[in-house]
């Protein structure tokens, strides 16, 4: 290869995945002396009030592990019960992502769901804004409600009803890029249902629990960090790859898998990027 071709290859964005030593160990089982109480009772005598098909007993039993302020009005949907990041883990991720930064970070939570990670980021003093993205508007409403429970200031969090890939593609090395004609057509198509709705609450920018919710017009000019927590494949994700779950097992759309998503995010952010993955990766 000539020098120019070699230099061009070196400049191509790349991501190196380093597996933590703990990922090579078998998960530790539950001690023999620990026994689950029936009906989701975690020891406080409060039984699971939901049908088992909606909320499994084990998720009800760990509700305060998911959100320590669960009893203050936290709202979850069926998927949120098994997909939200437990609060202690979300706080740890947030602390690691902002480490070494003084203040003013803008963080994108590309798959916000019911808001567990977004709340953890917004609670950090180093973070000035969290961008919550989800294709499901109902889930964004739950996330906004949960953010209110935790007292997140309205200026620290915005909710974008759109596709994560569309949003990520709008940034290059942490800078919001102009919207090209083709991209604009895709964006309009992605949110056409929302724009065509006759429901006044859905048109233009909404104020939900005091927070702003709309489309990509709410995106800031820059982006410092991206957090990825895409769907792993439901509660039975281990069946997809029992011992060799790869990024390609994650399907975002017909032509975007977990590996494509990682490359896309690496190009979009200025440096900080975290990917929340199963233990069997």
ChimeraX attribute file (.defattr): number of C-alpha atoms within 10 A of each C-alpha:
attribute: neighborCount
match mode: 1-to-1
recipient: residues
	/A:1	6
	/A:2	6
	/A:3	8
	/A:4	9
	/A:5	9
	/A:6	10
	/A:7	11
	/A:8	9
	/A:9	10
	/A:10	10
	/A:11	8
	/A:12	8
	/A:13	10
	/A:14	11
	/A:15	10
	/A:16	5
	/A:17	6
	/A:18	6
	/A:19	9
	/A:20	8
	/A:21	7
	/A:22	9
	/A:23	12
	/A:24	12
	/A:25	10
	/A:26	10
	/A:27	10
	/A:28	6
	/A:29	6
	/A:30	8
	/A:31	7
	/A:32	6
	/A:33	5
	/A:34	7
	/A:35	8
	/A:36	12
	/A:37	14
	/A:38	14
	/A:39	18
	/A:40	24
	/A:41	17
	/A:42	19
	/A:43	11
	/A:44	8
	/A:45	11
	/A:46	12
	/A:47	16
	/A:48	19
	/A:49	11
	/A:50	13
	/A:51	9
	/A:52	13
	/A:53	8
	/A:54	11
	/A:55	20
	/A:56	17
	/A:57	23
	/A:58	19
	/A:59	15
	/A:60	23
	/A:61	22
	/A:62	16
	/A:63	19
	/A:64	16
	/A:65	16
	/A:66	24
	/A:67	20
	/A:68	15
	/A:69	15
	/A:70	15
	/A:71	11
	/A:72	11
	/A:73	12
	/A:74	21
	/A:75	19
	/A:76	20
	/A:77	15
	/A:78	11
	/A:79	16
	/A:80	19
	/A:81	20
	/A:82	18
	/A:83	19
	/A:84	19
	/A:85	23
	/A:86	18
	/A:87	19
	/A:88	14
	/A:89	15
	/A:90	20
	/A:91	20
	/A:92	13
	/A:93	19
	/A:94	24
	/A:95	15
	/A:96	12
	/A:97	19
	/A:98	20
	/A:99	9
	/A:100	9
	/A:101	10
	/A:102	10
	/A:103	12
	/A:104	12
	/A:105	21
	/A:106	23
	/A:107	28
	/A:108	28
	/A:109	23
	/A:110	25
	/A:111	22
	/A:112	28
	/A:113	31
	/A:114	30
	/A:115	26
	/A:116	23
	/A:117	28
	/A:118	31
	/A:119	28
	/A:120	23
	/A:121	32
	/A:122	25
	/A:123	20
	/A:124	15
	/A:125	12
	/A:126	19
	/A:127	21
	/A:128	17
	/A:129	22
	/A:130	26
	/A:131	23
	/A:132	28
	/A:133	30
	/A:134	20
	/A:135	18
	/A:136	15
	/A:137	19
	/A:138	14
	/A:139	22
	/A:140	24
	/A:141	20
	/A:142	20
	/A:143	26
	/A:144	28
	/A:145	22
	/A:146	25
	/A:147	25
	/A:148	19
	/A:149	17
	/A:150	18
	/A:151	12
	/A:152	18
	/A:153	14
	/A:154	17
	/A:155	13
	/A:156	17
	/A:157	25
	/A:158	22
	/A:159	28
	/A:160	26
	/A:161	22
	/A:162	23
	/A:163	20
	/A:164	23
	/A:165	18
	/A:166	15
	/A:167	21
	/A:168	23
	/A:169	16
	/A:170	18
	/A:171	22
	/A:172	18
	/A:173	16
	/A:174	23
	/A:175	16
	/A:176	18
	/A:177	14
	/A:178	10
	/A:179	12
	/A:180	10
	/A:181	9
	/A:182	9
	/A:183	14
	/A:184	13
	/A:185	11
	/A:186	13
	/A:187	18
	/A:188	16
	/A:189	12
	/A:190	17
	/A:191	17
	/A:192	11
	/A:193	11
	/A:194	20
	/A:195	15
	/A:196	10
	/A:197	11
	/A:198	10
	/A:199	9
	/A:200	8
	/A:201	12
	/A:202	16
	/A:203	13
	/A:204	12
	/A:205	15
	/A:206	16
	/A:207	12
	/A:208	17
	/A:209	14
	/A:210	13
	/A:211	21
	/A:212	18
	/A:213	26
	/A:214	21
	/A:215	23
	/A:216	19
	/A:217	10
	/A:218	14
	/A:219	18
	/A:220	13
	/A:221	11
	/A:222	18
	/A:223	26
	/A:224	20
	/A:225	23
	/A:226	26
	/A:227	23
	/A:228	20
	/A:229	21
	/A:230	21
	/A:231	18
	/A:232	21
	/A:233	13
	/A:234	12
	/A:235	11
	/A:236	10
	/A:237	16
	/A:238	17
	/A:239	11
	/A:240	15
	/A:241	13
	/A:242	12
	/A:243	13
	/A:244	11
	/A:245	19
	/A:246	15
	/A:247	17
	/A:248	13
	/A:249	17
	/A:250	21
	/A:251	18
	/A:252	18
	/A:253	9
	/A:254	6
	/A:255	7
	/A:256	15
	/A:257	16
	/A:258	23
	/A:259	16
	/A:260	17
	/A:261	21
	/A:262	19
	/A:263	13
	/A:264	18
	/A:265	30
	/A:266	23
	/A:267	19
	/A:268	25
	/A:269	22
	/A:270	18
	/A:271	14
	/A:272	17
	/A:273	18
	/A:274	18
	/A:275	15
	/A:276	14
	/A:277	17
	/A:278	14
	/A:279	15
	/A:280	17
	/A:281	16
